[in-house]
Amino acid sequence: MAQHGGPDQGRQPLLVIAAGGTGGHMFPAQALAEIMLRRGWRVKLSTDARGARYTGGFPHSTEIEEVSSATFSRGGLVAKAMVPLRVAKGVLSMARRFRRDRPNVVVGFGGYPSIPALGAARLLKLPSMIHEQNGVLGKVNEKFARKVDAVACGTWPTKLPEGVEGIPVGNPVRSAVRERAGAGYIAPGDYPMSLLVIGGSQGARILSDVVPPAIERLPMELLRHLRISHQARDEDGERVAKFYYEHGIDAEVQPFFNDVPARMSEAQLVISRSGASSVADISVIGRPSILIPYAAALADHQTVNAQGLVDAGAAIRIPESKLSVEAMTEAMMAVLCNPEGAAQMSRAALSISHPDAALGLAQMVEELAGFGSDDTYEEEPDAYYSGEEDQAYEQETGQR
């Protein structure tokens, strides 16, 4: 690890968090911001215009800075040819900001908008680290893995470049999730039960196609006890709601829910994509799950994300290539018709959870800054929660 000078003790320490515009990057960043602000730090979030849409759940004292960045994955030939120039411009602009207001530490959570801050930190030799949420490094984190002082990993093991050592800390979860960590689980039985279906904005259509008819095939003695909360994209919502209604199934269908952590804590079963944030929330709250990895995810990282829950016996994983109405019905029956097994799945999910991942990241930040660790720190529950974060969560986190 590179050596840096200690922080200026005469001023409030500054943390710059750099993250791309998806829930998978922004929610762990939000969790770290909550912790560091309570520890007396100033926090700046560096993101682009897309990322700025997902800042509603951040503490109001977080300073938001929009930066110029670019990606090779969108636009025509001319736009792609301009990417290096736009990235260089963003790095130099950020370096000028850092000279005026020098950060003690810079933390990148992935996504192209994190390049300017991480690049400027390297240029000015500032302490820096990255946090990778998935079991496979994203493109930007892979680029910077050898250029930062530490690599924190949300999913373990994480595939890392040769010679790079990762520190397993888990994926930080928002305060609304931490507040429900280990919430008591009521095993399936002859009484009202809840089933939560979440998918994210990309590829969620397959869940809307398969899950409703799979639920309809459940035995009536089971189906009459079920209450469904189903997140469906706007273009799918009407037909999904119509299907449930026509088959007499008690269901609420929305493009997002403002209270996902609460619904998850009440659920007997969660059906979800295996985005890193979704997996973290399911394990921290402790719920049996059926996971369908997004087949188009980079390097199939959602399959890797699900591995820990599957290995622990906490989740049933169904690849998209094998997903069918029959396979989904069979998986639901395996959980909902087996109370003891479902309770064991709940305990297994908790056994691999990292509810204090944000505290581990905070400790790494303070060590990089030259501060001592604070072993007596206690988190205030749910102090910064707002419904806006769950809107972003439902739209994005299932896919990243």
C-alpha positions as a printed Julia matrix, in Angstrom:
400×3 Matrix{Float64}:
   0.0     0.0     0.0
   1.31    3.46   -0.88
   2.33    5.77    1.95
   0.77    9.21    2.32
   1.09   12.03    4.75
  -1.41   12.19    7.62
  -4.46   14.47    7.51
  -4.46   18.1     8.5
  -5.82   17.92   12.04
  -6.81   21.58   11.91
  -9.72   21.1     9.53
 -12.71   18.84    9.16
 -11.58   15.8     7.14
 -13.01   15.46    3.64
 -14.05   12.25    1.9
 -14.82   12.27   -1.82
 -17.04    9.42   -2.95
 -17.14    8.74   -6.69
 -19.91    6.56   -8.1
 -21.72    5.85  -11.37
 -25.38    6.41  -12.0
 -26.88    3.05  -11.03
 -28.4     1.84   -7.8
 -25.78   -0.9    -7.56
 -23.08    1.76   -7.23
 -25.02    4.5    -5.49
 -26.58    2.63   -2.55
 -23.29    1.37   -1.07
 -21.93    4.88   -1.59
 -24.9     6.28    0.3
 -24.32    3.87    3.18
 -20.7     5.01    3.53
 -21.72    8.67    3.35
 -24.18    8.18    6.22
 -21.46    6.68    8.43
 -18.73    9.2     7.62
 -20.97   12.24    8.17
 -21.84   10.91   11.62
 -18.13   10.52   12.31
 -17.59   14.21   11.69
 -16.33   14.12    8.12
 -17.39   16.28    5.23
 -18.57   14.17    2.33
 -18.68   15.06   -1.36
 -20.32   12.81   -3.93
 -18.85   12.99   -7.42
 -21.19   11.65  -10.1
 -22.69   12.55  -13.46
 -26.15   13.81  -14.38
 -27.53   10.26  -14.44
 -26.15    9.53  -10.99
 -27.6    12.75   -9.63
 -31.07   11.22  -10.09
 -30.27    8.7    -7.35
 -29.16   11.1    -4.64
 -32.57   11.58   -3.0
 -31.73    9.16   -0.18
 -28.31   10.69    0.61
 -28.02   12.79    3.77
 -28.77   16.41    2.95
 -25.33   17.5     4.17
 -23.67   15.5     1.39
 -22.16   17.89   -1.16
 -23.11   16.78   -4.68
 -20.75   17.56   -7.57
 -21.57   16.65  -11.15
 -18.6    15.74  -13.32
 -17.97   15.22  -17.02
 -17.19   11.65  -18.02
 -17.89    9.3   -20.9
 -18.28    5.66  -21.84
 -17.31    3.65  -24.9
 -20.52    1.61  -24.63
 -22.86    4.3   -25.99
 -22.92    6.63  -28.96
 -21.59    6.51  -32.52
 -18.03    6.49  -33.81
 -17.52   10.22  -33.37
 -18.81   10.14  -29.78
 -16.57    7.19  -28.96
 -13.56    8.9   -30.5
 -14.14   11.84  -28.16
 -14.25    9.67  -25.02
 -10.51    9.92  -24.15
 -10.62   13.71  -24.48
 -13.74   13.99  -22.33
 -12.26   11.71  -19.68
  -8.97   13.66  -19.64
 -10.91   16.92  -19.33
 -12.87   15.48  -16.41
  -9.71   14.32  -14.63
  -7.97   17.69  -15.01
 -11.08   19.57  -13.89
 -11.34   17.35  -10.82
  -7.65   17.8   -10.06
  -8.17   21.59   -9.98
 -11.06   21.12   -7.53
  -8.93   18.85   -5.35
  -6.16   21.48   -5.2
  -8.69   24.0    -3.91
 -10.38   21.59   -1.48
  -7.99   18.72   -0.86
  -9.64   15.4     0.1
  -8.16   13.19    2.79
  -9.41   10.1     0.94
 -11.1     9.33   -2.39
 -13.29    6.22   -2.67
 -14.6     4.91   -5.99
 -17.65    2.64   -6.21
 -17.47    1.94   -9.94
 -19.05    3.3   -13.09
 -17.52    5.67  -15.63
 -18.4     8.78  -13.56
 -15.88    7.61  -10.94
 -12.95    7.99  -13.36
 -12.36   11.75  -12.91
 -12.07   11.58   -9.11
  -9.94    8.42   -9.07
  -7.77    9.77  -11.89
  -7.26   13.08  -10.1
  -6.41   11.27   -6.85
  -3.71    9.3    -8.66
  -2.42   12.44  -10.37
  -2.11   14.28   -7.04
  -0.98   11.18   -5.09
  -3.96   11.31   -2.73
  -5.01    8.25   -0.66
  -7.6     6.31   -2.64
  -9.47    3.01   -2.68
 -12.22    1.27   -4.61
 -15.17   -0.84   -3.51
 -16.38   -3.55   -5.89
 -19.91   -4.74   -5.23
 -19.93   -7.76   -7.55
 -17.91  -10.95   -7.68
 -16.3    -9.73  -10.92
 -14.63   -6.32  -11.2
 -16.46   -3.77  -13.34
 -14.5    -2.17  -16.17
 -13.56    0.98  -14.28
 -12.64   -0.77  -11.04
 -10.55   -3.25  -13.02
  -8.66   -0.34  -14.58
  -7.91    1.23  -11.2
  -7.37   -1.92   -9.1
  -3.57   -1.64   -9.38
  -3.55    2.16   -9.01
  -5.29    2.6    -5.67
  -4.16    1.92   -2.1
  -6.84   -0.65   -1.25
  -9.52   -2.77   -2.9
 -12.59   -3.52   -0.78
 -14.8    -6.39   -1.95
 -18.53   -6.7    -1.45
 -18.84  -10.26   -2.78
 -16.28  -12.83   -1.72
 -14.36  -14.27   -3.36
 -13.97  -11.58   -6.0
 -12.06  -12.24   -9.21
  -9.13   -9.82   -9.05
  -6.19   -9.05  -11.35
  -3.03  -10.99  -10.59
  -1.07   -9.43   -7.74
  -4.02   -7.42   -6.38
  -5.2    -8.29   -2.89
  -8.8    -7.62   -1.95
 -10.23   -7.01    1.5
 -13.64   -8.68    2.02
 -15.95   -6.23    3.78
 -19.34   -7.05    2.26
 -21.75   -4.71    0.51
 -22.94   -1.76    2.63
 -26.7    -1.53    2.97
 -28.82    1.54    3.59
 -29.99    2.5     7.06
 -33.55    1.34    6.29
 -32.18   -2.15    5.66
 -29.77   -2.16    8.63
 -32.7    -1.25   10.87
 -34.35   -4.54    9.86
 -31.24   -6.71   10.07
 -32.2   -10.17   11.31
 -35.9    -9.3    11.5
 -37.84  -12.26   12.9
 -38.91  -14.72   10.22
 -42.34  -16.35   10.25
 -42.11  -19.65    8.39
 -44.79  -20.51    5.79
 -47.98  -21.95    7.23
 -51.77  -21.96    7.24
 -52.09  -18.18    7.65
 -51.57  -15.01    5.55
 -48.17  -14.95    3.84
 -46.29  -12.45    1.69
 -44.24  -12.96   -1.45
 -42.04  -10.15   -2.82
 -41.02  -10.03   -6.5
 -38.35   -7.48   -7.48
 -36.38   -7.25  -10.68
 -34.9    -3.9   -11.63
 -35.26   -1.89  -14.82
 -33.39   -4.1   -17.3
 -34.47   -7.62  -18.1
 -37.24   -7.61  -15.5
 -39.78   -8.52  -18.17
 -38.89  -12.19  -17.86
 -40.03  -12.15  -14.23
 -43.31  -10.54  -15.25
 -43.74  -13.23  -17.91
 -42.95  -16.24  -15.73
 -43.79  -15.47  -12.1
 -47.56  -14.7   -12.33
 -48.49  -17.94  -14.18
 -46.14  -19.86  -11.89
 -47.99  -18.48   -8.85
 -51.34  -19.32  -10.47
 -50.26  -22.99  -10.64
 -49.74  -23.23   -6.87
 -52.23  -25.42   -4.95
 -55.33  -23.49   -3.92
 -54.81  -24.27   -0.23
 -51.5   -22.41   -0.52
 -52.54  -19.71   -2.98
 -55.47  -18.52   -0.86
 -53.01  -17.45    1.88
 -50.65  -15.52   -0.41
 -50.36  -11.75   -0.81
 -48.07  -10.75   -3.7
 -46.01   -7.56   -3.99
 -44.77   -7.52   -7.6
 -42.53   -4.85   -9.07
 -43.06   -4.63  -12.83
 -41.87   -2.15  -15.41
 -44.4     0.46  -16.54
 -44.94   -1.26  -19.87
 -45.64   -4.6   -18.15
 -47.56   -3.47  -15.09
 -51.07   -3.37  -16.56
 -50.98   -6.89  -18.01
 -49.4    -8.32  -14.86
 -52.03   -6.71  -12.64
 -54.78   -7.92  -15.01
 -53.48  -11.5   -14.86
 -53.49  -11.54  -11.07
 -56.97   -9.98  -10.93
 -58.49  -12.38  -13.47
 -57.12  -15.37  -11.55
 -58.3   -14.11   -8.17
 -54.78  -13.64   -6.8
 -54.29  -11.01   -4.1
 -51.52   -8.86   -5.58
 -50.2    -5.32   -5.63
 -48.3    -4.42   -8.79
 -46.19   -1.24   -8.94
 -43.18    0.03  -10.92
 -41.53    0.58   -7.53
 -42.37    0.34   -3.85
 -41.49    3.06   -1.36
 -40.97    0.53    1.43
 -38.94   -2.34   -0.01
 -37.02   -3.1     3.23
 -40.31   -3.33    5.16
 -41.92   -5.56    2.53
 -38.87   -7.78    2.45
 -38.86   -8.15    6.22
 -42.53   -9.25    6.08
 -42.04  -11.72    3.22
 -41.91  -15.49    3.53
 -40.13  -15.62    0.15
 -38.32  -13.16   -2.13
 -38.01  -13.67   -5.89
 -35.32  -11.43   -7.33
 -32.49  -10.79   -9.71
 -29.1   -11.26   -8.05
 -27.7    -7.76   -8.27
 -25.16   -7.14   -5.51
 -27.43   -4.76   -3.57
 -30.39   -7.14   -3.78
 -28.27  -10.04   -2.5
 -26.92   -7.91    0.33
 -30.4    -6.77    1.44
 -31.79  -10.32    1.3
 -28.95  -11.67    3.42
 -28.96   -8.84    5.97
 -32.73   -9.08    6.54
 -32.49  -12.86    6.28
 -35.05  -14.21    3.83
 -35.33  -17.33    1.66
 -35.0   -16.38   -1.98
 -35.28  -17.59   -5.55
 -32.64  -15.79   -7.6
 -32.62  -15.42  -11.39
 -29.27  -13.92  -12.48
 -29.48  -11.41  -15.31
 -27.98  -13.33  -18.24
 -26.6   -10.24  -20.01
 -24.69   -8.98  -16.95
 -20.99   -8.29  -17.51
 -18.94  -11.51  -17.12
 -22.09  -13.17  -15.74
 -21.39  -11.47  -12.43
 -24.94  -11.93  -11.12
 -24.4   -15.69  -11.1
 -21.28  -15.11   -9.01
 -23.16  -12.71   -6.72
 -25.72  -15.41   -5.92
 -23.13  -18.08   -5.14
 -22.77  -17.28   -1.44
 -26.5   -17.58   -0.74
 -26.72  -20.74   -2.85
 -23.72  -22.39   -1.15
 -25.16  -21.53    2.27
 -28.47  -23.18    1.37
 -30.29  -19.85    1.59
 -31.38  -19.48   -2.04
 -32.52  -21.41   -5.09
 -30.79  -20.13   -8.22
 -32.43  -20.6   -11.63
 -30.42  -19.55  -14.7
 -32.43  -17.66  -17.31
 -31.73  -20.46  -19.78
 -33.6   -22.88  -17.52
 -36.31  -20.53  -16.27
 -39.84  -21.7   -17.03
 -43.25  -21.48  -15.42
 -42.88  -25.07  -14.24
 -39.39  -24.51  -12.79
 -40.56  -21.4   -10.91
 -43.62  -23.16   -9.48
 -41.46  -26.06   -8.33
 -39.0   -23.71   -6.64
 -41.78  -21.79   -4.85
 -43.32  -25.04   -3.65
 -39.95  -26.17   -2.28
 -39.92  -23.15    0.04
 -43.58  -22.45    0.81
 -44.5   -26.1     1.47
 -41.52  -26.73    3.74
 -41.71  -24.53    6.85
 -38.66  -26.04    8.54
 -36.61  -25.76    5.36
 -37.73  -22.17    4.83
 -36.74  -21.24    8.38
 -33.34  -22.84    7.82
 -32.92  -20.84    4.61
 -33.64  -17.67    6.56
 -30.98  -18.54    9.14
 -28.53  -19.47    6.39
 -29.0   -16.09    4.7
 -28.22  -14.31    7.95
 -25.13  -16.46    8.47
 -23.39  -14.92    5.46
 -24.68  -11.36    5.88
 -22.53   -8.31    6.51
 -24.81   -5.77    8.23
 -21.78   -3.77    9.37
 -20.08   -3.6     5.97
 -20.33    0.2     5.97
 -18.47    0.3     9.29
 -15.71   -1.85    7.81
 -15.41    0.54    4.87
 -15.39    3.52    7.23
 -12.51    1.98    9.15
 -10.55    1.48    5.93
 -11.16    5.13    5.0
  -9.92    6.39    8.36
  -6.88    4.14    8.25
  -5.99    5.5     4.81
  -6.39    9.03    6.19
  -4.1     8.23    9.13
  -6.82    8.26   11.76
  -7.13    5.63   14.48
 -10.09    3.22   14.42
 -13.16    4.0    16.48
 -14.23    0.75   18.12
 -16.96    2.4    20.2
 -18.91    3.85   17.31
 -22.62    2.99   17.26
 -24.93    3.65   14.34
 -28.12    5.67   14.78
 -30.94    3.68   13.14
 -32.71    5.0    10.06
 -31.72    8.62   10.62
 -31.48    9.5     6.94
 -34.06    7.21    5.36
 -36.39    8.6     2.73
 -38.74    6.93    0.29
 -36.86    8.41   -2.68
 -34.01    5.92   -2.27
 -36.38    2.99   -2.7
 -37.74    4.38   -5.95
 -34.19    4.31   -7.3
 -33.63    0.92   -5.71
 -36.58   -0.65   -7.49
 -35.64    0.89  -10.82
 -31.98   -0.11  -10.82
 -30.49   -2.25   -8.12
 -31.73   -5.62   -9.37
 -29.63   -5.41  -12.5
 -26.26   -4.2   -11.36
